[in-house]
């Protein structure tokens, strides 16, 4: 479902306007080959206010049936398979109950992933400019339209959409959105829609990028001796400088004691020691304070890692406020079919990439089909609350894997939802997390076709990933220690969950002091030592494998959690 803009000023949406004069009615032409930009509406209208991600909507009452019947229940939306699991089981009250590990860890509440914190429809932003194809290079004309809309005043954080008319555009350069409230929309990815024919040199074709970085304030120590993964409360030494609504970074220090405990201190390849994560660096979790009571703060999203003071002190886990003035919001890429030249070169050579999202939050990619790109859709560490949906990365050219393999969907951000997407063709990594990506991150109903194609957290301790209803019948799913692979990627994932997935083979390993789960999932279970281990090294401990080969109820963990937090309307709002 799509909601019309503008939104009211919501909790997670910074409202206001930027300087600039509307340019509706302008017709642009020039050395770009004569492509025209038609003026449109400078102020979107007909807005609705979808539910925010702050838990304001109730999952108790449900949605009244249209015939006056009983209220719709969350359990009825996700009947699932015939089995149940203690790790997340629907109780007599119709809500999930969770089993915990001995130290208190449980499956995360993943429902905060996605645009606007989950459960909010991708909006339909009113058209401000329209570009028609010229028959020659249209790069300059499209970028000029984006720049023009970027100068319009914002209404509820939104400026307008640039519409690419139906037909075939030629693009020899790259397109960039660098201002909040701007959408680039085609006229559909299917027959009769918008085709973008990529020409020129290999490059990243689309960029949505803000500026700057986190500007941090004074930090305070977390005083808990142990914080289980899945917790939303922390005890702190001082709440000075914190208030409800503060955006904060929870920072886990990488200590030598922790690296040793994880067994990541002795990876040697070709006589050289591999560095897993540098001692003295941090793993950060981006959160918002929702309540303060005494020395206790409550966070909007659960922490995706566990924090044991034996391995974090000194200096200890800290919490501190931050600002990020240059981060973009309310931007999107929609409804187009991009076609790149076929390429089969190593990934250390120039290659074609679809898009990159960085320094951006509350943004989306919808209905984008990308053909023949070597690398696909990339979400950087500075991105948060992003939805990528109903999109496809597909290729027929063979991948040259001599220097490693690219990613169809690569995530290094926080609260990212990839749903109802497809990857096909020759590759190894259809979906991968990157260095210290902190969840909750969700891959929902991803379909993968090709040989071999894997869903695999890729490197260096991503935490809090849910693979929910994913299907890669000819490939594998691995929650694993990658050992010396790559550049010493080591333990790639902790507190990862595979829920009702289908794969040719599964590798689910248990990291020290953490856990990974495969629940209700099908595939041949593999075991083994970490890559680079000495000959004859024992297999690493297996993670929790529950109800193998038999799907469990609910069908989708993410949708059940979302429904319980925000009600059935939130599930319908994102297309179910």
C-alpha angles and dihedrals in degrees: 000000000000125000123209119241151262103075122203113253099285131195093256098036120084105217128204141086137267129221121270140094125262111249101194113153095031120136115204128196136152143114091345089088100267103294109158132221114207120205118245140174111321094197118046114226141188095059132179130193111234120201115282124232094247096099093256094135114076125234090195102075100040123196119305113245115250092238094054092261128136122310117274112257130214091232092056091055094058111033093162125174134327098267133074133207129212090220091072114000128166108240133208090278091058094251133110122265118196133214116217135215117243092268092049102262118145138169108295123248095248095180095104092071119107142040113341091000096303135301096056122118118240103255127238103231116206117253115257100171135016126205123196124200116262102197091247134059110328099180096106094045094050093046090048089055091049090049092049093051089046088064095053119105114263123242112199087343095308129110104174148272131280106221120207107207122229114282139062122310126191118221121189096164140036130277123221135194108197102160131072120251098032126124129190108207132178126200094256138308096245137069111323092017135103121305120190111199109204116216134166130044125346112274146130101286102199128034130184104182138157126194139251128017143248113319104203130208131202113316131217130205123254104233099197112113089214131016114190120219108261095040120136097187130071132182112223137191092236138003093202109133093019126104138161106288095029113142108224143181117226102206124200112196117225104230130183088241091059094045089051092047090052090052091240097125100085109047104136125178125178089350095305127110114240117222113224100184120346115252109243095036123103141229108223132204118198111219145154125230111238101173141011124199117169107306093343125098125190121213130210093229127037118251107258097209131052120240119214113186090214088070102029102048128116105059094012136207114303138196123204139162121253141186127208107190097174098052113119125228138190098023129137149175115215150175109356142117115228120195121192128188114269112263135181107181134125115275091243087069125075108287138177116258128187105218145330127211117199136159089009137121136183092025137132149205114207133179098351119153117194122191127197098353113147093214124028136198117347125196113192128216092258092062124099138176096015128159122201109184145165091007136132137210110192138163141176097192117094118250117238101225098181091112099029135285134284129231129245092201117015120184128189098151138089130263094006120165120198108183138173092358131143136215123188140168137044112338142107102223117049092164127011139169120220139217113328095338104176120212167225084128122154136199107191125188096342113171119205127189123181145071117294107001124153139187103218137157097234114204153001112358112316109179136201104026122159119198100192122185093340120163125204103150095172096039141052140257116215129187094179158128104269092194114193093347114127105000096332098302092172118170101017101182143023128183091015121157130204108194123188092336130159123214140147090243138004131209113189117172133179117233119211110276093003142067145223125202137208109190127179091349134141129220141091109291113234129196131190151131123276116279109269094030119140118271111277094020111156121255115266117253113279119241123231113301111186128178095358115200091005121091118229137217127286099048091216122029092195095051092046092051091046092050093049091051100042107011134250092297089068091057091050091047092064094049109276 
